[in-house]
Amino acid sequence: MRLTDLEKFNPITIQCHDIPDADTIGAGFCLYSYFKSLGKEVRLVYSGRAEIAKPNLKLLVETLEIPLQYIPVGANEFVKGLLLTVDCQYGAGNVTGLEAEQVAIIDHHPVEIMDIELSRIQPGLGSCTTLIWSMLQEVGFNVNRDEKLGTALYYGLYMDTNQFAELSNPLDMDMCEAVSVNKRLMTRFRNANISLHELELAGIAMIRHDYNDDYRFAVIKAHPCDPNLLGLISDFLLQVAEVDTCAVFNENEDGFKLSVRSCVKQVNANELAAFLTEGIGSGGGHFEKAGGFISKKLYEEKYPTLHAEAYVNNRMTEYFDSFQIIYAKDVEVDLTEFSLYARCKEPICYLETKELFLPGSRISLRSQKGSTDLTVEEDTFITMEQDGTVHAMSREIFEKYLEANGEPVPDDYCERVEYAPIIKNLGDGSSYVLTEHAKMAMPKDAFRLYMKKLEKSVKLFPQWDDDKYMLGLSGDYLAVSEDDLHNIFIEQGNHFDEKFKKI
């Protein structure tokens, strides 16, 4: 669904979820402004058992002049025209049902309601404000015409990603950098975020913790509170000498919000958050800080008799039991169970970075699989496979395994990719779509690997990076270069037969 599909309706009522947060308010405000610009009769509303009470949200509504109206429960109001629920799904437990002629949904949480035709639901985004920004981009609406709109979008993302600690989706990053923001107001919002009561809740939560001595992790269930308080608790918890990783969560009307932290290189908080929410929600963030959300409906369907504390503790233990760790520079690989493969001659696109950036420049490779920052060297090359996998390498490695042919990248090269990878100059903020500047290369026949299909997850620290691991899941392949048995890496199982042939 695009916003143009909703332009035929008039009047339009935009509904935020009950107990609104900054994300639903910011998303609703920008939609309100868009439809107002089209001359529509528009309202922005919310309902539920209580009106907004948090000081930062009251300040947000007041200073940005957001025309948000409260509809008391039991008002029995019938909505004429279109009712558009934002950051929630009509019929779900976190939004009061209002009768309406026509209903539409825009949300970034896991799908709960499937029978409403006019829907745009994109799980995996850090905030609904990002989705709204993307949809406004599609129709050419410039949110930077009014700093209030950019500030509302930015603050929604800021709060829904625990002050950007859980920011991982490349589209979230794009919006964060694109919108105009009133920094003075952001400072005021940040400093009106936690009440004395919430400070007390944090203290009580930290007393009641579960600790696993074998894996050095802690789990805390907090009382209902603002999600950002979870981040404060988990940051403090990680300062305990015996705690290497932790998960702090609480329950709200529609599910469970989690904050995840790690201070050891063997555990990626982003990955752990995704593991904890797999199949019942979504999670993501950075290597040290991440977060997630678990849908109560999906959780109760899958685990009807298991209380949440037991689930999080059990799942944390399962995570640590699920993988082995390999340090490529130290391991002596036993090739008995490996088979020899050659890479099929499938073209791959590449960019020689010095064509766009000066040596020494700091750049960010941004793809749907994550973001990697690096410093450009004189001989740095970047390759991207058709599934969106992006790698940086030296000229020596590039020329060892690939042969450039200089042909342009075909238009259909990225058809498997939802987000076209970009390269961002961290110095001046300029961005480049990789495929618009890349050329094509072919693997050389000499590129041969010993490979073994994984039956258990592996965390591989490659010989060129002793600080960050490559994750291989069951069904992926452990690959060892024929001419260097310490050159070990992971090849994903999807599309494997298209990339390699057994010798």
N, C-alpha and C positions, 0 to 999 in steps of 0.2 A: 504494500500500500504506500502511495505517495501522498503528500499534502494536497496535491491537485485533485485527488479523488474525493476530498472533503469540501472542496470549494463550492460545490453545488448546494450545500446545506446552509440554512439561515432560519432561525437563530442557532448559535452554537454555544453549548455549555461545556466548559472544560472542568473536569473534576479531579482534584488531587486525592491521594489516599488519606484515610483517617489518621489522626495524629501526624499531620504533615511534617516532613523534614525539608531541608534546604533543596534537595534534588527535585522532589515533586513540585515544590513551589517555583523554583527557577525554571523548570521545564514548562510548567503551566503558564507562567508569566510570558515567556517568549512566544508560545503558541497564541496566547491572548493578543499579543502585540502584532503578530503576523496576520491573524484574521481581522483584527481591527484595521490594519492597513488596507485590507480588501473591501472595507466598508461594511463588514458583517456586524450584526448585533451579537455581542459576545459577553459571556460571564465567566468568571473564574471562581470556583467554589470548592468547599470541602465539607464533610460531615463527620459523624462519629460521636463518641461519648463525651468528648471534651474539646474546648477551643485551645488554640495555640497558647502555651504558657512559657516556653523556653525563651530566655532573654535574647539569645542570638537570632532566633527566628522572628520574634516581634520587632527587633531592630532591622532585620532584613526587609520585612514587609513595609515598615514605616519609612526607612531611608530610600528605598527604591520605588516607593509609591506604588506598590503592587495592590491592585484592586481585588483582594481575596475576601470572599464572603463565606460566612459560616451558615450551614443549614442544619438546624437542630434535628436530632434523631426523632422520628415520629411526625415530622412536618408534612409527610405524605404529599410531597411536591411532585407534580408530573412535568417532565422536561420536554418542551416542544422543540422540534427540529432535531439537532444532533447532540447527544451526550458523548463526550470524548474523555475517557479515563486515561490519566497520565501517570506513569511510574507505578501502575497497578492494573489489574485486569478485572473488568466488569464481571461480578459474580464471585470473585475471590473473597477470602475472609478479611482482608485488610482494607476494604472499601465498602462503605454503606451503599446498598443498592437503591438507586433512584429509578423510578419508572420513566421510560423515555420512548419517543417515537422511533428513534434510530440510535444505535450504539456503535462506537469505534474504540479501539484500544491502541495505545502506544506505550511500550514497556521494555525494560531491559532485564527482567527477571525470567527464570525458567517458565516455560509455557504451562499454564494451569487451565486456561479456558480455550477450547479449540473450536467452538461452534459459532464464533462471531467473525463474519466475512471481512469486515473492515478492520484489519489488525496489522500492526507492525511490531513484532516482538523480536528483539535481538539480544538473547542472553550472552554474557561474556563481556559486555561493555561495563566499564566502571560506574557509569551513571546514566540516568535517563536524559540528563541535559546534553550529553554527548550525542545521543541518538537524535534529539531534537535539532541540535546544531547541524548534524549531517543532513537531516531532512530539509532544513532551511537552506542549506547549501545547494541541494538538488533543485530547488525552485528559484535560486538566485536572490534570496532575501539576505541582505547584509546586516548581520546583528551588530556590527560595529558602527552603525549609524547612530546608535544610542548606547553610551557606556553602561547604562543601567542593565541592558540586556546581557552584554558581555560579562558584567560582574555577577549577575544572577546565574548564568551558565557556569562560570568558573567556580563560584562558591558551591554550587550543587555538586560538581565533580570533586572539589576539595573535601567536602564533608563525606561523600559516599565512598571515597577511597582513603579514609582515615588520614586526612591532610596530605594526600598524594603518596603516602607510604605504600599503598596497595595499587598504585598506578602501573599498569602493564600493557593494556591494549593499545596498539599504535594509534587507533582512531581517537582514543581518549587523549593521548599525548598531542596529537595534531590540534584538537580543539583547545587544549590548555594553552598552547603556544599562539593560537590564531586570534583569540578574542581580546578585545580591549577591556581592561580591568581598572576599577578605581581602587588603587592600593591602600589609600587612606581608610576607605570603608572596610576593606578586607582585614586590616589591622583591628578595627573596632569589632568586627564579627568574631575574629579569633579570640579576642580578649573578653568575650561575653558568653563563653561556651559552656562552662561548668559551674554548677551551683554548689553551695556549701553542702546540700543534701547529697549531691552526687560524689563529692569528695569523701563523705562518710561512707557511701556505698562502696567506693573503691577500697577503702581501708578494711571494711568487713569482708569483701571478696577475697583479699589477699590472705586473710587468716584461714579461710576454708579452701585449701588447695589439695589436689592429689598429686603425688610425686612417684615417678617410676625410676628406681635406682639403677636398673640395668641399662636403660637407654637415656637416663638423665633428662627426662622431660617432665614438665608440670602441666596440669590442666586445672582451670578454674571456671566454675559457673558463677556468673555475677547475677545480681538482682536486675530486673528491668531497668535500663538506663540508656542514655544516648550512646549510639554505637562508638563514638569517638572516645568515650570513657574506657572502652575495652582496650583501645590502643595504649592509653595511659597506663592501665594495669599491666598489660603484657610487656611494655617497655621497662617498667619497674621490676617485674618478675624476672626478666632476663639478666638483671644485675646481680641476682643471687649466684654465688660461686658454683653451686652444684647443678644449676639449671642451664642446659645448652639450647634447648628448644622448649617452646610453650604454646599452648592454645587457650585462649580466654574467650568465653562465649556467654551469651544470654538469650533469653527467649522473649519474643514479642508475639503479637497477634497472628502474624502470617508465617513465622518460622524462627530460625536461629541465626544470629549474626556472630561471626567468629573473627578473632584477631590472632594471627599466627606470627611467631618470631623465631629466629635462629641466629646463633652467633658462632656456628661451626661450619666449615666448608663442606662437610659431608651431607648437610641438609639444606636444601633450597626451600625457603619459606613459601615461595610462589608455588612450587611443586607440591609441598605438603598441604597447602590450602586446597589445591585442586583435588588431591587425594581424599581429603576429609569430606569434600562436598560432591564427590563423583556420583553421578546418577540421581542426585536428589537436590542439586543446587548448582552453584558456580563459585569458583574461587580463583584468586590470582594476586599478583603484586610484584614485589622485588625479591632479590635473593635473601635479604635479611628480614624484610617486613612484608607481610601479605595479609589477606583477609578473605572472607567468604560469606556466603549466605546459603542456608539450607531451608528449602520450602517445607513448611509444616505438613502440608497436604501430601507431598511426595514422601516425606519421612515416615509419616504414619501409615502410608500404604505399604512401604517396604519393611519397616520395623515397628509393627503395631504394638509389641509388648516390651520394647527396649527403651528405658528412659535415656534421656540425652547424655547425661554424664557418663553412663556406661558405654554408650555409642562412641563418644569422642575418645575416651580412654582406650577402648578396644581398637578403634581405628588407628590411633596413634601407634599402638603396639604392632598392628598389622603392617603399618608403613615401614617400621624399622626391621621387621622380619622379612620384608618382601624383596630386599635387594642385597647384592654383594658388592664390594668395593674393589676396583682394580686400579693400581697405579702403573701406567704403561712403562714408565722409565725404569721400574724396578722388576717387573714381572718377567718370568721366563715362560713363554707360551708353549704349552703342549699342543701340537698341531694334530694329534691323533684323530680327534673328532671333527676336524676342519676339512672343508673341501675347497679346491682351487677354482676361482671364478675370474672371468675377464669382464670388464665393463663394456656393455653394448655401446655401439657408436651412436649414442643419442646426443644431439647437439645441446650445448649448454651456453647460456649467455654470461658475459663477463664484462667487467669494467676495470681499466687501468686507472687508479684513483688520481694519479698526477695530472690526468686530463681535466679534472675538475677542481682539485685541491692542491695547495702547496704542501710539501713535506713538513711535518710538524703540526698540521691542522688536526684538531679533535673533531671526529665525526661520529654520528650515530647511525647504525644500520637498523632500520625499522621495518619489520615484517610481521605478518600475522602470527608468527611463531615466537615473537619476542623482540627485544631491543638489545643491541650490543654497541657499546661505545669503544672506540679505539683511536690510536694516534696514527695518522697517515705517514708511511715511510716512502722513500724514493721508489721502492719496488713493490708497493702494496697493490694486490689485485683482489677484486671481489667477484665471486661467481654466484649465480642464482639458478637453481634447478627449477623444473617446471612445476613442482609442488610448492614452490615458495621458499625452500630451504636456501639460506644465504650463508656463504663462507668468505672469510678473509684469508689471504695467503700471500706468500712472497713470490716474486717472479721465478725463483728457482723451482719452487713446488709447482707453480702453474705450468711452466715449460716442461717439467718432468712428466706431467700426466695429461696435459691438454695442448692442442695445436690450434692457434687462432686462425680463422679464415676471413675475418673482417666483415662478414655479411651482417646486415641489420637484423634486429630481433623481429621475428614474425608477429603479426597482430594477435594471433591466437596462442602465443607462448604462455600467457598467464591465465588461460581459461580455467585452470584448477584453483586459482588463487582468489580469495575474497578481497584481500587488501594488497594492492600493488606495492611492493617494497619501495621505500624511499631512503635516500641518504641525506642526512641533515648535517650541515656545517654548524657545529656547536659554538663557533666563534661569532659568525655574523647572522645566524638563524636561517640562512638560505636552505632550500630543500630541492632535491632532484629526484624524480621518479627514475629508478634504476634502469628500467627497460628502455626509456627514451634516450639514454646515453650509452647503453651497452652495445656490444657486438657479440658475434657468435663464435664458438670454438667447438672442437670435436675431441673426445677422448682418444688418446693414443692406444695402439694395440698393446703396448708394453704395460698398461695399467692393469695389473693382476693382483688379486687379493685372496688370502685364505679367509674363509668365512664359516661361521657356525651360527645356526639359529638359536636364539636365546629361549630357554624354558623358564628362566627367572630373571627379574629385573637386575640390571647392572648399572652401577655408577662408575664411569670410567674417567680417570684423570689422565688426559693424553700427555705425551711427553713434552708438548710445547706449552702446556698450561697446567701447572701443579696446584692452582687455586680454584679452578672451576671444572666441574665434571660434565661429561656428556651422559645423558640418561638413555639407556636402552631398555625397552619394555619386552615382556614376553611376546615373541613373534618377530621382533627386530633381529638384527644380525650383528655379531661381533666380528669386525673386519681387521685383518692383519696384513700389512703390505708385504708382498713376496720378497722384496729386497731390503726390508728393514723390519725386523720382528718386534721392534719397540714402537713402530708407527702403527698404533692401534686406535681404532675409532668405531663409531656406531653407524650402521646403515639401517634406515627405517624399513620395516617390512612391507609397508604399502608401496605398490608399484615396483616391488623388488624384481619380479620377473621381467619387467620392461627395461630395467637398468643393467642386469647382469646375466651372463650365461655361464653355465658350469663347464669346466674344461675336463 
